[in-house]
């Protein structure tokens, strides 16, 4: 057994499988979503990419994937932690193959919470950085959605499949991230129409200002002042909305860009 694999819980009712990308840190939004879905009856495969965290200001979190997988298993979920570089075009096929093999069934919900995010603006963004942002945030998301659509099977007329993508409205000083997230929005909203015949819904969620270790004190204070509820968002806030969208009660919500941001001024 590798450090990212956990023993299967006691056999019981068949649980649907969610595949969540971008679950590399225990305080991240992806980890919050994984915990919420595991607690509400899902088995969870998730991806992470340690080299990305290592080159960011917050740094890598040693053992995070194994620790998150252990938490999910304790909540009753079978888990599969998959390290994957989403900048490679062959990654989505390998991820789905491994998730299905290790969890023994098809993916029902695809949650895209991964991101390449390096601050730079119009004048200082390099071609390399621009291409890498689009490869990870846009192209990989399209290929993951395509792979999901090619594999998804459901009874006709039964809206059981779910795609949820996390986006952002950052633009100024964050050009490649914001532009590539804008492309992600359009790809996901296209899926709401093009995959509807499969019984799949697709929505985009903007979590607003959630501090997962990337904010300084000045930015944090500014964002709190601009939010009517007087606080920043939490991974749990996003996770509750994703849980609803993935539930049977959320099946009538389709093709939407939803803001879960406490009314923060954009």
Protein Blocks (a to p, Z undefined) as FASTA:
>chain_A
ZZkbccdddddddddddddehilbfkbmklmmmmmmmmnopacdddddfklmmmpmnopa
ehklmmmmmmmmmnopacddddddfkbmklmmmmmmmmmmmnopacfbdcdfbdcddddd
fklpcfklmmmmmmmmmmmmmmmmmmmmmmpccdehiafbccdddddfbfghplmmmmmm
mmmmmmmmmmmmmmmmnopacddddebjadehjacfklmmmmmmmpmnopacdfklmmmm
mmmmmpmklmmgghiacddehopaZZ
